[in-house]
Amino acid sequence: MEYQHEQHTVYLMVYHIIWCPKRRRKILNGPVHDRLKEIIEQVTNENDWHILELAIQPDHVHSL
């Protein structure tokens, strides 16, 4: 994590995102888990974002 420096400001933005499938069904395992991880990595690379921590559980995803 690095602070962003601009003319008169210094800031650090960190988002904690939690994503749950409908009714928290335990579907995020096996090949779905692997494909979801690939998609998240692809999107973050395209947008030049940095994921500090990613936890894919069977019924939810934590991203920081």
Residue pairs with C-beta under 8 A, 6 or more apart in sequence:
1 12
1 14
1 52
2 12
3 10
3 11
3 12
4 10
4 11
4 12
4 13
14 52
14 64
15 63
15 64
16 62
16 63
16 64
17 61
17 62
17 63
17 64
18 60
18 61
18 62
18 63
19 60
19 61
19 63
20 59
20 60
20 61
21 27
21 28
21 59
21 60
24 59
24 60
25 59
26 58
26 59
27 58
27 59
28 36
28 56
28 57
28 58
28 59
28 60
28 61
29 58
33 56
36 56
36 61
37 54
37 56
40 51
40 54
40 63
41 51
43 49
44 50
44 51
51 63
51 64
52 64
53 62
53 63
53 64
54 61
54 62
54 63
54 64
55 61
55 62
55 63
